[in-house]
Amino acid sequence: MNRTKSIARRIARSFHWKQLNWLISKTLAIGIAAFIAWCAAVYQMLNGSLSSPRRICFALAPERPVNWELIRRALSGERVFSDYLRFGLDGQAQTPMGDFLFWLLVVLAAYLAAHILLWFFAGFVATSRVRRFLSPIDDIAQVTESISASGLDESKFHTLEAAIDHLNENATDERLQLGDADLAGLETAVNNLILRMQKTYRQQVRFVDDASHELRTPIAVIAGYADMLERWGRSDPQVLDESIHAIRTETEHMKKLVEQLLFLARGDAGRQTLERQELDLCALMREVWEESRMIDPGHDYILKAEGSLPYLGDGALLKQAVRVLVDNAAKYSPAQSRITLRAYAEGDALCLDVQDNGIGVSAQDAERMFHRFYRADRARNSETGGSGLGLSIAEWIVQRHGGSFRVKSREELGTCVTIELPAAK
């Protein structure tokens, strides 16, 4: 406490004297500014009636010689120098400035005296105010000193170390239990860390397992056709063509799957960055609409994106996210059915819609459709060639833009997936 008082006193004293220096400097500046303004006003007044400008002149009144009697009278309080100093133009009329200087000094002295009085009284409360600001630091210092004075019980650390060593890494429900009130906060922090680590580990195991399962199927297909070619396909043109087509198809599928896995892996590792730039969401949807009509003539694509929706984002990634939605709509919609693309503003959000008239999804599947490798119907999905990663990639892209998804779907009626992006403010 005494140390804090001493620090507060030194801080207050230093700041207090700086305030006095600033006050004196400000008073001098005001006086100089007022003197210059008065001289400028007099110069304009005297020079206004002359055809040519004259030089400024400071002079002494010749009829008022300075002598000891004049000085004695001035020291006794008489204003004998009121007309002694003059200001004007060279060779022209001059104006006495004694009265102005006298009243200027009176005003400045009164101003400085009033502020010095306030400064003097402020010095009494400055130390207490600084101490009040330093009181949290003083509390911390006192608690630290009390902890330091009480000493550390090394047995508690040995207990904590032993409890952590005996944790079973294979048990999913085991938690750290110390039974010590002093280590309760540390016990909670360690248990929360264990929960996060176990969750991350489970996600990683599931991801690797799903990826292995997805890669196992095309590899098995390629191996099967290669074995068939080796046995009797070399001399059979039909078997040869079928095998080449199947191997090429599965290779493309594996290539796409590996690219998607690498994209998500880079995103999880923080190496997938956004290249934000000014773009028009209506123009983006128009590009996806034109490409979809050219690639997939088996569906009727409708565009509803009028005007312009300026947005600051990564155009290539946002276009990829919309393509994922369009591809899904095309996969699960009957031939010649309508797929509608929309771009519009709704409140504080900019929305991109992809709506189809396909098979739809249940409410339970809609909640999990963005999970990696999740498929509502694996058999039907395998027929369409999906990997279960497209929507996960789209979700990653939209989340990095600060947006979200909204899904409306009815089985056998269709699905509408909306990307909501925050509008710039």
C-alpha positions in Angstrom: 0.0 0.0 0.0 2.8 2.4 0.9 4.5 1.6 -2.4 1.4 2.5 -4.3 1.0 5.8 -2.4 4.6 6.7 -3.3 4.1 5.9 -7.0 0.8 7.8 -7.1 2.5 10.8 -5.5 5.3 10.9 -8.0 2.9 10.5 -11.0 0.7 13.2 -9.6 3.6 15.6 -9.0 5.0 15.1 -12.5 1.7 15.6 -14.2 0.9 18.6 -12.0 4.0 20.5 -12.9 3.5 19.7 -16.6 0.1 21.3 -16.3 1.6 24.5 -14.9 4.1 24.7 -17.7 1.4 24.2 -20.2 -0.8 26.9 -18.5 2.0 29.5 -18.6 2.8 28.7 -22.3 -0.9 29.0 -23.2 -1.2 32.4 -21.5 1.9 33.7 -23.4 0.4 32.4 -26.6 -2.9 34.1 -26.0 -1.1 37.4 -25.2 1.1 37.2 -28.4 -2.0 36.4 -30.5 -4.0 39.3 -29.0 -1.1 41.8 -29.6 -0.7 40.7 -33.2 -4.4 41.0 -33.8 -4.5 44.5 -32.3 -1.6 45.6 -34.5 -3.2 44.2 -37.6 -6.5 46.0 -36.9 -4.7 49.3 -36.3 -2.6 48.9 -39.5 -5.7 48.3 -41.6 -7.4 51.3 -40.1 -4.5 53.7 -40.6 -3.6 52.4 -44.1 -7.1 52.3 -45.4 -7.1 56.0 -46.6 -3.7 55.9 -48.2 -3.1 55.4 -51.9 0.2 53.4 -51.3 1.0 51.2 -48.4 3.4 52.3 -45.7 5.8 50.4 -43.5 4.8 49.5 -39.9 6.5 51.7 -37.3 7.0 51.4 -33.5 8.0 54.7 -31.9 8.5 56.6 -28.7 6.6 59.8 -28.0 9.1 62.7 -28.4 7.1 65.0 -26.1 7.3 62.5 -23.2 11.0 62.2 -22.3 11.9 59.6 -19.8 13.3 60.9 -16.5 13.6 59.8 -12.9 10.5 61.7 -12.0 8.5 59.8 -14.6 9.8 56.5 -13.5 9.0 57.3 -9.8 5.4 58.2 -10.7 5.1 55.0 -12.7 6.3 52.9 -9.8 3.8 54.6 -7.5 1.0 53.4 -9.7 0.3 56.2 -12.0 -0.3 55.4 -15.7 2.3 57.9 -17.0 3.4 55.6 -19.8 0.0 55.2 -21.4 0.9 57.5 -24.4 4.6 56.9 -24.4 4.6 53.8 -26.7 3.2 54.4 -30.2 2.3 52.2 -33.2 1.5 53.3 -36.7 2.9 53.9 -40.2 6.2 55.4 -41.1 5.9 59.1 -41.6 2.1 59.1 -40.9 -0.2 59.2 -37.9 0.6 56.9 -35.0 -1.6 55.5 -32.3 -0.6 55.2 -28.6 -0.5 51.6 -27.5 0.1 52.0 -23.8 -3.5 51.6 -22.7 -3.9 48.5 -24.8 -0.8 46.9 -23.3 -1.9 47.8 -19.8 -5.3 46.2 -20.2 -3.9 43.2 -22.0 -1.5 42.6 -19.1 -4.4 43.0 -16.6 -6.6 40.4 -18.4 -3.7 38.0 -18.8 -2.7 38.3 -15.2 -6.3 37.7 -14.1 -6.6 34.7 -16.4 -3.3 33.2 -15.2 -4.1 33.9 -11.5 -7.5 32.2 -11.8 -6.1 29.1 -13.4 -3.1 28.9 -11.0 -5.6 29.0 -8.2 -7.5 26.1 -9.7 -4.2 24.4 -10.4 -3.2 24.8 -6.8 -6.4 23.2 -5.4 -6.2 20.4 -8.0 -2.9 19.4 -6.6 -4.5 18.3 -3.3 -6.8 15.7 -5.1 -4.4 14.6 -7.8 -2.6 12.1 -5.7 -5.9 10.5 -4.5 -7.2 10.3 -8.0 -4.1 8.5 -9.2 -4.3 6.2 -6.3 -7.9 5.4 -7.2 -6.8 4.5 -10.7 -3.9 2.3 -9.3 -6.1 0.5 -6.8 -6.7 -2.6 -9.1 -2.9 -2.9 -9.5 -2.5 -2.5 -5.7 -5.1 -5.3 -5.1 -3.2 -7.6 -7.5 0.0 -6.8 -5.8 -1.4 -7.6 -2.4 -2.9 -10.9 -3.5 0.4 -11.8 -5.1 2.3 -11.0 -2.0 -0.2 -13.1 0.1 0.2 -16.0 -2.2 3.9 -15.7 -2.2 4.0 -15.4 1.6 1.8 -18.5 2.1 4.2 -20.7 0.2 3.5 -23.4 -2.3 2.5 -27.0 -1.4 4.6 -29.1 -3.8 2.5 -32.2 -2.9 -0.4 -30.7 -4.8 1.6 -30.6 -8.0 2.7 -34.2 -7.4 -0.9 -35.2 -7.0 -1.8 -33.4 -10.2 1.1 -35.1 -12.1 0.1 -38.5 -10.8 -3.5 -38.1 -11.7 -2.7 -37.0 -15.3 -0.3 -40.0 -15.7 -3.0 -42.5 -14.7 -5.5 -41.2 -17.2 -6.3 -43.9 -19.8 -6.0 -42.5 -23.3 -8.3 -45.3 -24.6 -11.2 -44.5 -22.2 -13.6 -42.0 -23.8 -15.4 -41.1 -20.5 -12.5 -40.9 -18.1 -11.9 -37.5 -16.5 -9.4 -36.0 -14.1 -10.6 -36.1 -10.5 -8.4 -34.5 -7.8 -10.7 -33.8 -4.9 -8.8 -30.7 -4.0 -10.6 -27.4 -3.8 -7.4 -25.4 -4.5 -7.0 -27.3 -7.8 -10.6 -27.2 -8.8 -10.2 -24.6 -11.5 -7.2 -26.4 -13.0 -9.2 -29.7 -12.9 -12.0 -28.2 -14.8 -9.6 -26.7 -17.4 -7.9 -30.0 -18.0 -11.2 -31.9 -18.3 -12.4 -29.4 -20.9 -9.2 -29.8 -22.8 -9.6 -33.6 -22.7 -13.2 -33.3 -24.1 -12.0 -31.1 -27.0 -9.1 -33.4 -27.8 -11.4 -36.5 -27.7 -13.9 -34.8 -30.0 -11.2 -33.8 -32.4 -9.8 -37.3 -32.3 -13.2 -38.9 -33.1 -13.7 -36.5 -36.0 -10.3 -37.3 -37.4 -10.9 -41.1 -37.0 -14.3 -40.8 -38.7 -12.9 -38.7 -41.5 -10.0 -41.1 -42.2 -12.4 -44.1 -42.0 -14.9 -42.5 -44.4 -12.1 -41.4 -46.8 -10.6 -44.9 -46.8 -14.1 -46.3 -47.5 -14.7 -43.9 -50.4 -11.3 -44.6 -51.9 -11.6 -48.4 -51.5 -14.5 -48.7 -53.9 -12.9 -47.1 -57.0 -9.6 -48.8 -56.3 -11.5 -52.2 -56.1 -13.3 -51.4 -59.4 -10.0 -50.5 -61.1 -8.3 -53.6 -59.7 -11.1 -55.8 -60.9 -11.1 -54.5 -64.5 -7.3 -54.7 -64.6 -7.5 -58.3 -63.5 -10.2 -59.0 -66.1 -8.0 -57.4 -68.8 -5.1 -59.5 -67.8 -7.1 -62.7 -68.0 -9.1 -62.5 -71.2 -9.7 -58.9 -72.1 -6.7 -58.3 -74.3 -8.2 -60.1 -77.3 -11.8 -59.1 -76.7 -12.5 -55.6 -78.0 -15.8 -55.3 -76.1 -14.2 -56.2 -72.7 -11.3 -53.9 -73.5 -13.6 -50.9 -74.3 -15.7 -51.6 -71.2 -12.7 -51.8 -69.0 -11.1 -48.7 -70.3 -14.3 -46.7 -69.8 -14.8 -48.1 -66.2 -11.2 -47.4 -65.3 -11.3 -43.9 -66.7 -14.6 -43.2 -64.8 -13.3 -44.4 -61.5 -10.0 -42.6 -62.0 -11.9 -39.3 -62.5 -14.0 -40.1 -59.4 -10.9 -40.7 -57.4 -9.2 -37.6 -58.7 -12.2 -35.5 -57.7 -12.4 -37.1 -54.3 -8.7 -36.5 -53.6 -9.0 -32.8 -54.7 -12.0 -32.4 -52.4 -10.1 -34.0 -49.5 -7.1 -31.8 -50.1 -9.3 -28.7 -50.2 -10.9 -29.5 -46.8 -7.5 -30.4 -45.4 -6.0 -27.1 -46.5 -9.0 -25.3 -45.0 -8.7 -27.1 -41.7 -5.0 -26.3 -41.5 -5.6 -22.6 -42.3 -3.8 -22.7 -45.6 -6.8 -22.1 -47.8 -7.1 -18.3 -47.9 -9.8 -16.0 -49.5 -8.9 -13.5 -52.2 -11.6 -10.9 -51.6 -12.5 -8.5 -54.3 -15.4 -6.4 -55.5 -17.9 -8.6 -57.4 -21.5 -8.7 -58.5 -23.5 -11.6 -57.1 -26.2 -11.3 -59.9 -23.4 -11.6 -62.5 -22.0 -14.6 -60.7 -25.4 -16.4 -60.7 -25.7 -15.5 -64.4 -22.4 -17.2 -65.2 -23.4 -20.3 -63.3 -26.8 -20.3 -65.1 -25.1 -20.1 -68.5 -22.6 -22.8 -67.8 -25.3 -25.1 -66.4 -27.5 -24.7 -69.5 -24.5 -25.6 -71.7 -23.2 -28.6 -69.6 -26.6 -30.0 -68.7 -29.3 -29.6 -71.4 -31.4 -32.3 -69.7 -32.8 -29.8 -67.2 -34.7 -26.5 -67.6 -32.5 -23.8 -65.8 -34.3 -20.5 -64.9 -32.5 -17.4 -63.7 -34.0 -14.7 -61.5 -31.3 -12.2 -60.8 -32.1 -8.7 -61.8 -30.1 -5.6 -61.3 -26.8 -5.7 -59.3 -25.8 -7.0 -55.9 -22.2 -5.7 -55.1 -20.3 -7.8 -52.6 -16.7 -8.1 -51.4 -15.7 -11.7 -51.5 -13.8 -14.5 -53.3 -15.7 -14.9 -56.5 -14.1 -18.2 -57.5 -14.9 -19.9 -54.2 -18.5 -18.5 -54.1 -19.0 -19.7 -57.6 -17.7 -23.2 -56.6 -20.2 -23.2 -53.7 -23.1 -22.4 -56.0 -22.0 -25.0 -58.5 -22.1 -27.6 -55.7 -25.8 -26.7 -55.1 -26.6 -26.8 -58.8 -24.9 -30.2 -59.3 -26.9 -31.7 -56.3 -30.1 -30.2 -57.7 -29.4 -31.8 -61.1 -28.5 -35.2 -59.6 -31.7 -35.6 -57.6 -34.2 -34.0 -60.0 -36.0 -35.8 -62.9 -35.0 -35.0 -66.5 -36.5 -31.9 -68.0 -37.5 -30.6 -64.6 -37.0 -27.0 -63.6 -34.0 -25.7 -61.6 -34.2 -22.1 -60.5 -31.3 -19.8 -59.6 -32.0 -16.6 -57.7 -30.0 -13.7 -56.4 -31.6 -11.0 -54.2 -31.3 -8.9 -51.1 -33.3 -9.7 -48.0 -33.0 -7.3 -45.0 -29.3 -7.2 -44.1 -28.4 -10.3 -46.1 -27.6 -11.1 -49.7 -29.2 -14.4 -50.8 -28.3 -16.9 -53.5 -31.0 -19.6 -54.1 -30.9 -22.9 -55.9 -34.3 -24.5 -56.0 -35.3 -27.8 -57.7 -38.3 -30.1 -58.1 -36.5 -33.3 -57.2 -36.8 -36.0 -54.6 -36.3 -33.7 -51.6 -34.8 -34.7 -48.2 -36.3 -35.4 -44.8 -36.0 -32.9 -41.9 -33.5 -35.3 -40.2 -31.3 -35.6 -43.3 -31.5 -31.8 -43.9 -29.8 -31.2 -40.5 -26.9 -33.5 -41.4 -26.6 -32.9 -45.1 -23.5 -30.7 -44.7 -21.6 -33.3 -42.6 -18.6 -34.7 -44.4 -19.3 -38.0 -46.3 -22.9 -38.0 -45.1 -25.5 -39.3 -47.6 -29.1 -39.8 -47.1 -29.2 -42.8 -49.4 -25.8 -44.3 -50.0 -27.0 -46.7 -52.8 -28.7 -43.9 -54.7 -25.8 -41.6 -54.1 -23.3 -44.1 -55.4 -25.3 -44.3 -58.6 -25.0 -40.5 -59.1 -21.2 -40.6 -58.4 -21.3 -38.3 -55.4 -18.6 -38.3 -52.7 -20.5 -36.7 -49.9 -18.0 -33.8 -49.7 -19.4 -31.2 -52.0 -21.8 -29.7 -49.5 -19.1 -29.7 -46.8 -16.8 -27.7 -49.1 -19.7 -25.3 -49.9 -20.3 -24.9 -46.1 -16.6 -24.1 -45.5 -16.6 -21.5 -48.2 -19.8 -19.8 -47.0 -18.8 -19.8 -43.4 -15.4 -18.2 -44.2 -17.4 -15.4 -45.8 -19.4 -15.0 -42.6 -22.6 -16.5 -44.1 -24.8 -19.4 -43.5 -27.2 -21.8 -45.2 -31.0 -22.1 -45.1 -32.6 -25.3 -46.3 -36.3 -25.8 -47.2 -37.3 -29.2 -48.5 -40.2 -31.6 -48.8 -39.8 -35.2 -49.8 -41.0 -35.8 -53.4 -41.6 -32.1 -53.9 -38.2 -30.5 -54.1 -35.5 -28.6 -52.2 -34.5 -24.9 -51.9 -31.0 -24.2 -50.5 -30.2 -20.6 -49.8 -26.8 -19.0 -49.2 -27.1 -16.0 -46.9 -24.2 -13.6 -47.0 -23.9 -10.5 -44.8 -24.4 -7.3 -46.7 -21.6 -4.7 -46.4 -22.3 -1.9 -43.9 
